[in-house]
Every structure is written in structure tokens, then in C-alpha cells.
Amino acid sequence: MAGLEQMKEQRLWLHSQNAAGTAFDNLQNYSDVKLNFQNTSGNFSRPQQGEGERSVGVSSEGFLNLKDAYVWGSFSFTQENKSDAGYNASVTDPFRGMPYYVADSYKSDWRNQYYDLRFRAATPLYWGRLSFGLEGGYQASLAAKQRDPRVDTRFYTLELMPGLCYAINSHHRLGANFLYASVKEDSQMGNSDSYTDQDYYELFGLGVAVKGIGAGRTTNYYGNRLGGAIQYNYAAANLNLLLEGAYSFKAETAEVSYSTPRKIGSVRDQLGEVAVTLYTKGDKLVHHIKMDASYRMIDGIQYINQRDNTESQTGWMEMYSNVRSTYETKSAIFHYSLIRNRGEEYNWRVEALAYYENQEDKYLLPYSIKSHENIYMELCGKKNIILSEKLMRRLLVTLRGGYNKNLSGCYHYGGSHPDYLTVTQMETLDTNYLMADYWRLGAAAVYSQQLKQESHTQVFAQVGFNYVKAEDFGFSHRSYLYVSVGCNF
């Protein structure tokens, strides 16, 4: 397992947005398949996440060198059961950057399914200099709330990224790629008990809401994302450097009803990213450095509509729209690994991680603000223990510890309904979570061996546990237990 981990880490272009750079990566074939189980519990979570989550799934990944083409693909399926999740009766993921959804006052179980399919295909170098590539992805999810007001929501996104890469000489390469993605989510609310109406809140951001009663609404979310990235790669015998800059723009709209659609809100979502990856390899030690920084800005647009009561009866007419909210997030991450070589695998590795995030969300009129600024630091150690050279029996042990420190933050609501639970509970609890200091401790162990002597197939079993202890706002803890079994070849 340590050898596979190190091989993937060295493929710098695999972690970029440009599939065309595959020709400059390690071209060794591999495949893996595994079954996964995870159990999460504890009250240290965002309000919509729930106090318990249990998931099972299957995932696979593989790379194939066809000489005249390079192909990589992955697939995963996860069945997730959430318990006691609140303040969401509308969307699969309330944290994806869409503020216009529906909340209710009742905690409920959720039954969710997630599908994720990705592929990469690239050509070898033409004329010794130019390669072409294409990356695609399809993500879909089905989510069902189990308590009135219930919701059945279906989300998908389809993504394509064509690219090219040009080798200036044996050391310097340039790449560029284009991005297009389509986003769609269909959300249908309803009550199984038609004799009892339920309260719900139509959200507009930072606790601003309109209260309703009944069976809720049908909402259609649709949008497109455009973007691109450029890359520069310098490669020498013992050094590999990749620089990447990317920008994307997404426009997504939320409409109520299919028969007489009425726009309630749209987002203009801009994301800029820069990344630096450096890999140096010596006789005994390897240094791996990865730095990423991103800036995300979302404008929330609201609409004023009027029903067409003329003879034509065309439905809802859009009278006016303007930006009523802004959501700004700055983040940066630094990850350093010191690795001790041992043939095609490593003996041990030590990792240091620092992550900074600054988020400032504003509702412009009436003015409200929600913000937090955090820095998280972590140390991790891994030891690859040789149990026996027969069948290459290995035990990979991981220990990690980290601490999150809140630097600043606040939540202030300036609207006309400060008594709504979207203010007093949902946003207040979420702010408390985002501003909480906490400790994180974790341990994992992976046992692996060859299926039989001289076989390239390895089987493995993994178990891991993470424990997060909060220090503020009455939170207790959050624990994560995960188990997986599988094989790679």
C-alpha cells in the first residue's frame, strides 16, 4: 500500500486539471477495488449534518497504458444514512454554495445515495512535443428526508475538461485546459400526512427567510460552469515542479414550480485557484511540498416577480433583480512530507499540514454578517512495517494529531424577524461550530500482502479512527470510524 501511495503522489499531472500532461507522469499500470464502511457520531457538527452518519460503499480506480493512449478511470458508490439532521428540507448538499433552499424546524433522518464516475484519456507525444487529453466526470445523488415536510431531491453535474500540453524541451512543459460543467437539481417537497400542515422557511441567506405552512414547494436548480487553467512543469532527474492557475465561473438559478416557474434567486459563483507542487527525490530521502490558495466569491441575486393576470396568462413576470448578498472565502494550505525511501515503497514518512480559512458572508439589505477566520495545524507520521518478505506482508501504521484555532468571527442579524429559528438556531449554531477551537487525534492501520507468491495482486484490510474534541460553545466531540477491504493489482 505504501508503494501505491507513493506512485500516485509522484504523478503530479494526475492531480492537475489537465489530462494531457499524463504523458509526463509515471506510466505504470495499476488498479484497485475496495469496499468501505464509515460510522460518524457526536454533536460537534454543522446543524444540517446530523449527529450520526453511517455509510457503506464501493470504489475502484485504475490506470492503463495502451501505448497509443493513456486511460485512467474511477468510480464510487456510497449509501449514506443520516440521523437527526436539521434545517434542510430542500437540497442534497446545503453547503455547495446555493443559499436559496428550504429549512424546517424538525430533525430528521435522511437516506442518501452518491455516484461519482470520472475518466481521463490522453495521447502520447506527437512529434515528441504535443499531447492532447480529455477529462470527464459525472456525479449524481439521490436524497430523501424521512420526516414531514419530506423531500425527494436528485442532483447531478456533468463535467468535461479538454486540454493540451506542449514540451518546450526535455525539462520545460506548458499546458492549458478548458472546463465546462452542467449542474441540475430537482427538489420536491411534500407531506405524507396530508391532514397536518407543517411549518417551513424559505431561505435567502444568513437567516433571512419567509415562513410558510403546508407541503412546501417544488424547486428546480439549474446552471452552467465555465473555466480554464494553465500549467507549467519543470522536470529534471531528481526534481519535478508543477505550477497551476485556474479560474471558473458558475451561474445557477433556483425556480419554484415547473408548471408556472417563478425565479426566486440566482448565484454568480467565481473561483480562482493557484497551486504549486514540488517533488524532489534523493538516494535516501524524498521531499514533497504542495501549496494551494483559493479565492471564492458568490453573489446572491434575488428577484421581484409579478403574476401575469392579463388574458394571455403567461405566468410569472420578472420585474426586477439585484444582488442582495455576497459570500467571500479565502483559503490557503501548505503540506510538507519527508519520506524515507525503501525500494519501490517507503520506510516511513513525516507530514506537516497548515490550513488557513477566512470566510465573510454578508446580506446587504437588511444588513447582516457572518464570518470566521481559522488556522488548523497537523502533524502526521507513517511507518511501513515489514512483517515478512514472504508474500510481501506489510503493516502500514498512521498516527496524526492536529489543532484548530479560531482567530476571529461573528454573526449579526439585522433583519425584521430575529425570532425566527433560522436566526436563533440554524445560523447561530453554525457560527458557533465554525468558530470553535478543537483538537483532532487519529490512528489507522493497513495490513496488506500478495494474494499468492509471484502474484502482482495484493489484498488489504484497513481500519482507522479519528476523534475530534471541541473546546467551545457546549460542543462535545465527533468521532469517525472507517473500515475498508480490497485488492490492488
N, C-alpha and C positions, 0 to 999 in steps of 0.2 A: 504493500500500500504506500509506503514511503517513496518507492521508486516511481509509482504512477503519479503521486502528488508532485514530485519534483519535475517530472517530464512535462506535465501540464503547465507548471509555473514558468518553465523556460519558453513556452510558446507565447511570446509577447503579442504577436499579431492576433492570436486567438482571443485575447482579452480586449482587443480594439473593436471598433465598429466596421472595419474594412476587411471583408473576407478575401480580397485579392492578395493580401500580404501572406496568405497561407504558404506560398512557395518559399518564403524565407524562414519558416518555422521548422522545428523538428518534425520530420515526416514519418515517424514510426507509427504503425497501426496499433490501435487498442480499442477495446470495447468493455463496457461494464454494465451490469444489471443488478439492481438491488431492491429489496423490499424494506419499507421504512415504517416505523411507528413512533409517535411522539405524544407525550402527555404533559399538559401545562396546567398549573393550578396556582392560586394565590390572588390576593386582591390588588397587588401592585401592577395595575394595567390601566390603559385608557378606558373610558366608560363604555365605548362601543365594542371593546374586545371581549368582554366577558371574563368571569372569574375562573372559568375552566375551558380548556380546549383539548380535544383528543382527535388525532388524525392518523390515518393509515394510507399508504400509497406505494406506488411502484415507479421507479425511474430507470432510465437507461441512457447511455451516451456512447458514441464511438466515432473513430476516425479511420478512413480508408484511403490509402494511396493507390490510385488506379493508373499511375504513370502519366497518362494524358489528362488526368483530372484529379483533384483532391476533394474529398467529400467528408463532411462532419455533420452529425445529427444528434439530437437529444429529444427525449420525450419523458414527461412525468404526468402521473395522475394521482390526485390526493382527494380522499374523502375526509371531511372535517366536521366534527360535531362540537358546536359551541354551547356553553351553558351560561345562563344569567348575563347575557349581553343586553345592553340597553341603548336607548336614544338613537335607534336606527330602525326604520320600517320602510326602507326605500331602495337602498343600493347594496351591492355586494361588498364594496370596499369604501367606507366613508372617509378614508384618508388619501384618496387618489387625486385630490385637487378639484373636486366638484362640490361647492358649498350648497347647491340647491337640491336638497333631498328632504325626506320626512323623518321626524323623530316622534316617539311616543313615550309614555310615562311608565311602561311596563317592561320589566326584564323578561327575556325570553330565550329559549333555546333556538339554535339555528342548525340547519343541515345543509352543508355546502359541498360542492364538487369543483375541483380545479383541473384544467387540462392545459398543458404547455408543450407545444411542439416547435422545435427550431431546427434549421438546417443551414449549412454553409457549403458552397461549391466554388471551386477556384480552378483556374487553368495553370499549367506550368508557365515558365517564362517564354514568351515569344521573342525571337531574335536575341535571346539572352538578357532581355531588359524589361519587357512589359507583360503584366499579367492582369487578368480580369476576374472578378468574383461577384458572387451574389449571396446575400444572407436573407433569410426569411423567417418569420415567426408567426405562430397562431396561438393565441391564448383565449381560453373560454372558461366561463364559470357559471354555475347554477347555484343559487342560494335561496333558501326557503325559511322564513321566520315561522315559528311554531305556535305563536300566540296572537290573538286578535289585538290590533289590526295586523293581519298576516300579510306577507308579501312573497311573491314569486318573481325573482329577478334573474335575468340572463344577460351576461356581459361577454363581449368578445372584442379582441383587437387583432387586426391583420397587419403585418409589417413587412416591408421589402426594403433592402439596402443594397443596391448595385454599387460596385466600386472598381477602381483600377489602381495599379501600383507600378511605379517606374524605377528601375535601378539605374542611378546615375553612373555608378561604378561598383566595384566589389564591396565597398563599405557603406555607401550612402544610397538611401532609397526614399522616395516620396510617394505618398498615397492620398487618395481622395475618394469620398463616397457620398452618395445621396440617400436620403431617408424619406419614405412615405409610409404613413400608417393610417388606418381607418379604425375608428372607435365607435362602438354601439352598445347600448344597454337598454333593455326593456324591463320596466318595473311595474308590476300590477299588484295593487293592494286590495284587500277585501276582508270581510268578517265571516267566519264560519257560523257564528251565532247572529243571524240576521235580525233578531229581536232586540239586541243590545248594541247600541251605538257606542263607539269608543272615541276618546279624545286623541288628537294628534296635532303636531305642529309642523307647518311648512317652513323650512329653514331658509334664511337668506344670508347667513354668515354672522359669526361672533355672538350668537344668542338672539339676534333679530329674527322674529318668527311671526307667523299668523296662525292663530289657534283655530282648529276645525273640529267637527264631530261627525262621525259616520263611518263609512267604509274606506275612506281615503281616496286615492286617485291613481290613475294610470299615467306613468311618466315615460317619455321617450327621450333618451340621451343619444346624441349622435355628433360626430366630429371627425376632423382630419388633422393629421400632424405632418409637417414638412420640416426637413432639416438637412444637415450635412456635416461632414467632418473632414479634416485634413490631418495627415500623419507624416512624421519624419523619423526615419530609423537609421541609426549608425550601428554597424556590426563589425567587430573585429574578432580575433581568435578567442579572447577571454573576456570580451565586453560586448554587451548588447543594450542599446538605448533606444527607447521609443517615446516620442512626444506626440500628443494628440490634442487637437482642439475641436470642439463640437458645438453646434447650435441647433436648436429645434424650436418650432412654433406650433402650438396646437390651438385650434378653435373648436369649442364644443358647446352645444346648445341643449337646454332642457325644455321640453314641451310637454304640456299636460293634455292628455286625450289624443286619440288617433282620429276619431270621427270629426271633431271640431278642434284642431290643435291650437293651443294658446302658449306662446313663449313666456316663460317665467324668468329665465336667466341664461346667460352665456358666460364663458370664460375665454380669455386670451392668455394662454399659458406659454411663457417663454423660458427656455432653459439653456444656459451656457455652461460648458464644462471644459476644463483643461486637465490633462493627466500626463505624468512623467513616470516611466518605468525604467529602472536600471538594474541590470543583472551582470555581475562580474564573477568569473569562475577561476579559482586558483587550483593548485595541486591538492590542497587540503581543505581550504575554506571557500565558501560561496557567500557573496553579499547580494541581497535582493532588496531594492528600495522601490516603493511605489508611493507617489504623491498625487492626490486628486483635489481639485477645488471646483465648486459649482455655485452658480447663482441662478435662482429661480424667481420669477416674477409673474404673478397671476392677477389679472384684472377681472373683477366680478361685475358683469353688466346686468342690469335689471330693466324690465320692460313695463311700460304702461300700455294697456290694451283696452279696446272698446268693442263691445259686441255690435255687429252689423245688424241693425233692426230694419233695414230697408227691404224692399221687395226681393232683391237679389239674394239676401240671407247668405252672405259668403263666409260667415263665421266670425272669428275674432280679427280685428284690425289693429296693427301695431301703430300706436300714436306717438310714442317717444321712448328713447332708451338712453341710458348713460351709465358710466362707471360709478358704482356705489361702494365698492370695496376693493382693497388691494391686499395681496398676500406675498410677502417677500421672505426668502430663505437663502442664507449664505452658509456654506459648509466647506470644510477642508479636512482631509485625512492624510496622515503620514504613517506608513507601515514599513518597518525595517526588519529584515530577517538575516541572522548569521547562521550559516549551515555548515556542518562538518561532513565532508564527503566520505562515502564508503562505496566505491564501485558505482553501480547504476542506481543506488539508493543513498539515503543519508544516514549517518550515525545518530546525530542529534541536531536540533535547531533551537534557537532562541529568538523570540519575536517581541518587538515593542510597537505599540499602536497608540496614536493620539488622534482624537477626533473632536473637531470644533463645529458647533452649530449655533447660528443666530437667526431666529425667526421673529418677524414683526408683522402682524396682521392688523389691518385697520378697516373699520367700517366708517365711511366718510360722513354720512349724514343719516341719522343722528350719530355723532362721533363715538366710536368705541375702539378699544385697542386691546390686543392680546399679544404678549411677547415672551420669549425666553432666550437665554444665552447660556450654553453649557459647554463644558470641555470634559471629555472622557479619555482616560489613560489606562492602558492594559499591558501586562507582561504575560508572555506565554512561553512554555518550554515543552519540547517534544523529544522523547527518547525512543529510538528504534532498537529494540532488544532482540538479539539473535537467540532463539530458543533451541534451534537445531538446524544444521545445514541440510539434513535430510528433509526433503520436501520443502525446503526454504521456510521453515516455521519462524514467524516473526510476531512480536508483540509491540505495537506502537502505543505508547502511553503519552497522554497530553495533560498538562496542568496549566491553568490560567487564572489570573486574578486582575480585576480592574476596579476603578473608582470613577464615578461621575460627580462632578462639582458644578452646581448651578452658580453662575456669575451674576445674573440679573433676570428679572421677569416681572410681569404684572398682567392683570386682567381688569379692565374697567369698562362697564357697560353704560352707555349714555342714552339708551332708548326709552320708549314710553311704557314698557312692560317689564320692569326689573323683577317682578314677582314670578315671571314665567320660569318653569323648571329648566328651560333651555339656558337660562342665565344662572339661576341659583344652584343648579345641579350639574348639567352637562358641561358647560364651558368652565365653570369653576373647578369641577373635579378634574377636567382635562388639563387646565392650567397648573393645578397642584401636582399632577403627575409629571408634567414637562419641567417643572421647577424643582423637583425632588432630588436630593443627593442620595446616592445609593452605592453599595458595594456589589460586585459580581465575582463569584468564585465558580470554577468549573473544572471537571475532570472527565477524561474519556480514555477508552482502551479499545484497540482494534487487534484482533487475532487473525492472522492470515497464513495460508500455506498452499502449496501446489496441490492440485487435485490428485495427481499421481506423478511419479518420477519422470523427469524429462518433459513434462507437460507444460505448456505455456498458460494454462488455465489455473488461476488462483481463486480459492474460496475464502471468504472472510466473514467475520461477525464483529459488530461494533456496539458498544454501549457507552452512553455519555450522560452526564448530569450537570446542569448549571443551576446555581442558586443566587438570586438577587435579593438583597436586603435593603429596604428603603429606610431612610432616616427622618423623614419629614411628613407632615400633613396626615398623620394617622395611618399611613400605609404600613403594611406588614412585609410581605415578601412575594416573590414569584419564582416558581421552580419549573425546570424543564428537564424531562427525562426522555431520551431518544434511544432507539434501538434499530439497527439495520443489519440485514444479512444479504449476501450476494456473491457475485463472482466477477472477475475481470480476466480478459484474455487478449 
